[in-house]
Amino acid sequence: MTDITRHHTGTRMSQIVIHGDTVYLAGQVGTAGASVAQQTQDCLNQIDALLSEAGSDRTRILQTTIWLADMADFAEMNAVWDSWVPAGHAPARACGEARLATPDYRVEFIVTAARAD
């Protein structure tokens, strides 16, 4: 049986869950009230740090789900995302509109990745 490892665990959730060679990250949000571009960059910086801690990196992302508070922000978010994703390593991705935890959050990223060999 494969062990499950959890990092940054609280009562409600863990920021990182590792099962075998798969890394699951909790939803990442940026600075409340900041622009969509800034919140996106904040999220991606947090994802980089969490993946590194879990023994992975952005080239190993398998799937990303992105929630936007307003799909009108799609292009602004994508401008930051597109410059962050390494060429040839785009993950499977879905993006939709959802009401987030607070109106000050405009974007949230949920990532699943493989650990490095």
MOZIQUI-V553312 format. One record per helix or strand of 2 or more residues. SS is the DSSP state (~ for helix, > for strand). FROM is the first residue (numbers start at 1). LEN is the number of residues. If there is no record, write none. Layout:
ss = <SS;SS>
from = <FROM;FROM>
len = <LEN;LEN>
This chain:
ss = <>;>;>;>;~;~;>;~;>;>>
from = <4;14;22;28;36;58;61;71;92;107>
len = <6;6;4;2;18;3;8;14;6;8>
